[in-house]
Amino acid sequence: MKYSDIRFPNLGVVLPHVGRSITIGRFQIMYYGIIIAAGFFLGLLVARMEAKRTGQNPELYVDYLLWMMIPAILGARAYYVLFSWDYYSRYPAEIINIRHGGLGIAGGILAGVLVLAVFCKKRNVSMALMLDTLTPGLLVGQILGRWGNFFNREAFGRYTEKLFAMQIPLDYFKENGRLSELEGTGILDHLKTLTVGGQNLSYIQVHPTFLYEGMWNLALLLLILLFFRYRKKFDGEIFCIYLMGYGFGRFFIEGLRVDQLQIGNTHIAATQVLCVLAFFASLLVLVRGRRKGKLAN
């Protein structure tokens, strides 16, 4: 594929041939889909290990994954389509096309929690305990899933000169009919001209917000694994800490992105609103749970 390089100039890193898919026979399989599937699988492995550590039946989490996988993908897609309706109302056939991305993690989490509520009622098990057990696996899936955005050249931020600035050839977007994604963002006002293979090529230079979120989620995962899970006072506490930590970081990262899903014509980012609600709701549950734990002791 032409124009497939991705550069991090301030780090001295050049990735010359970053593809989007592999071809097996006549079938083209997008790296995005492979990474999402791998995220589900690795997340399940982590959840099973956590279940064994806490004396639960690991097979319970295999059953839940089978219940949850399709609704989570549908929920993530529905969230993305809902807040991009101006586009999808004009191109309805594209609603079912997720090969090139277009999943909102918030919608996937909401769908997963709703499915879990039904699952726990059917199996007569603690939903709060399962949420805690699933949290490390959820973070692993999110960390891995963000690399699907890398291969798709999406979920990036505004123009920047900062340390992690990422460069992508402008012709990549022209070649794939995605130039409109850059219009009105200010990115095209700061093109970089580089000589590559004897040609002068224009590059956009942006915040790699997918990388920021992956690094933030990794830090949150390590804090949960090394500190919080050994000090929890009530079931559901780890999930609350996850929602607070993820919500806090994602709020600021979302502010950098140029592909925000906005509420109508308000210019308010839907994900930022959800992050604020999740943070304060989780904080309230955390304070109340900790207080009850102290009273019980």
C-alpha positions, 0 to 999 in steps of 0.5 A: 500500500502506498503512503503507508508510513507512520512517523514519530519525528520527535522520538526518531521513530519511523514505521515505513510499512504499516498496513491495515489488513492481511489477505488470505485467498480472496478474503481481506481481514482488517487488523482492526477486527483481529485486534478487537477479537484478540482483546476479547480473548486476552481479557477473558484470560485475565478475568479467568485468572482473577476468578481463580485467585478469588475462589470463583468458577472461571468457566462462569466468565467464559459463559458471560463472554459468549453472552456479551460479545455480540451485544457489546459490539452492537452497543459500541456501534450503536453509540458511535452511529447515534452520535454520528447520525448526521453522516449515517442518516445520509449513508445508512448502508454504512451503519453495518460496516465496521471493518474500518472502525467506528466503535464507541467504547462507552456504548460497549461497556454500557451494553456489557453491564446490561448483559451482565445484570441479566446474566447474574440474575439468571445464574444467581451470582453477585454482579458487583463481584463479577464487575470487580473480576472483569475490570482488569480484563476489560482494561487489557482489552481496551489497551490492546483495542486502541492499537486497532485505531493505530492501524486504521489511522483514526482516533487522533487529536489536533495538530501538535509539536509535542514529544509524541507528535505523530505524522501520517501522509496526507495522500493516505487520506486522499487515497482512502476517501477520508480527506473530509475528516481533516477539514475544519480541524486546523490540521491542514493548516500545519502540514509538514513537507518531507522528502521520502524516496526522492518525493516531496510528500505532505504529512499531517502531524497530530496528537496520537490520542489512541496512544495516550489512552493506551498508556493511561489505561496501562497505568490504571491497570497496574495501580489496580493489580498492584495496589487497589485489589488487595485493599478493597472493602466491598464488592464493586469497589474495583469497578468504581475505581476503574470508572473514576480513573478511566473517566478522569483520563478519557475526559482530557484525552477526548478534549484533544480529539478531532473526531469527537462524538458530539450531542447534536449541534451543541459542540458538547462531546458525548463521551466527556459528559459520560465521563463526568457522570461516571466519575461522580456516580462512582465516587458516590458509591465508593464513599458510601461503600467505604463508610459502610465497611467502616461501620461493619468493622 
